[in-house]
Amino acid sequence: MNQTQELLKPIKLRDLELKNRVIMAPMTRSRADNDVNAPTDIHVKYYTQRASAGLIISEGAQVSERAVGYINTAGIHNKEQIEGWRKVTDAVHEKGGKIFIQLWHVGRMSHPDFHNGKKPLAPSAVNPHSQSYTPEGFKDTVEPKAMTTEEVKQTVQDFKFAARNAIEAGFDGVEIHASNGYLFHQFFNRSSNKRTDEYGGNKENRTRFLFEVLDAVKVFVPENRIGVRLNPSLNGIFGMEADEETIPTFEYIVKKLNDYNLSYLHLSEPFNDVSDIDYLVTNIAEHFRPLYNGNLMINSGFTQESGNKIIENGHADMVAFGKLFISNPDLPIRFEKNANLQDWDSDTFYVPGEKGYTDYPLLDETP
């Protein structure tokens, strides 16, 4: 393989050798349209087609029934789901690929329709005033149920046992989805966390849930096979309202993650323009790289050119690609050959079936 491109150079994540630095980002695709929300044969085909990635990070997989917030998402908390994912991991490994599962709890971004009429769980009873995509279409979010301290502790255990299930399913590791306005992010943020117990108040308390989950997950998954995903400058999306304490809170998290021998830290550049907000950071990788001692992955809107550049300038070690991996299943091979890239069809991102999922041709199949 052409080693001149930074993206195509191998990298070692602690004890895991990756053949390149082109990472498949975690993406909800809503194809587990069955009663048990288990992966099916089209999941096997989808992920196997993309096994040329240095690492695949699966779509977010809910750690429990209470964690669900989107239709037809594959979980990792029942027997059928474990068996479905095992078929995926076996096929990816047979193609020489590596795959982590993303462990997910959406918190208040869910809707009672997913929980037999019960309110979604969240740190505090604060409505994100967003929308949830339910089996009946988009619906406004509701005021969630503030989790009791006991429910927070139970959710820590849900992540722990989901991690055990992930290992049983054959994954090479797990990524904790502490990003994008979901449950962990709701704990971090002062506008969504009004708690007065050990999980609220100062940044040490607001981040406690994440570190308790990490300590629980590492019972079944070695630290060097755990990744964490964060989105520090998220604002005005997924119900998140940033403030002057937002970046200091994430700086605290990132520095404390140095105490763990993690596989990687996965950061997102801002999803929208925050350049006019003086307390937020516009260049996430550049800002946080000096604070983190381990492998740093960055994502959101990168191209082949900008991906190579950010690794070359030392601000990141790997780049995660989302939409480009949807429409170009053999993305690293296309990068190697500097081939044309196919456009994606956003209308088919979340619909059932193979259209827009497994029907994008490989380079050698392109007319």
Summary of the structure (lengths in Angstrom):
residues: 367
radius of gyration: 19.3
end to end distance: 23.5
largest distance: 61.3
contacts: 1308
relative contact order: 0.14
helix: 34%
strand: 16%
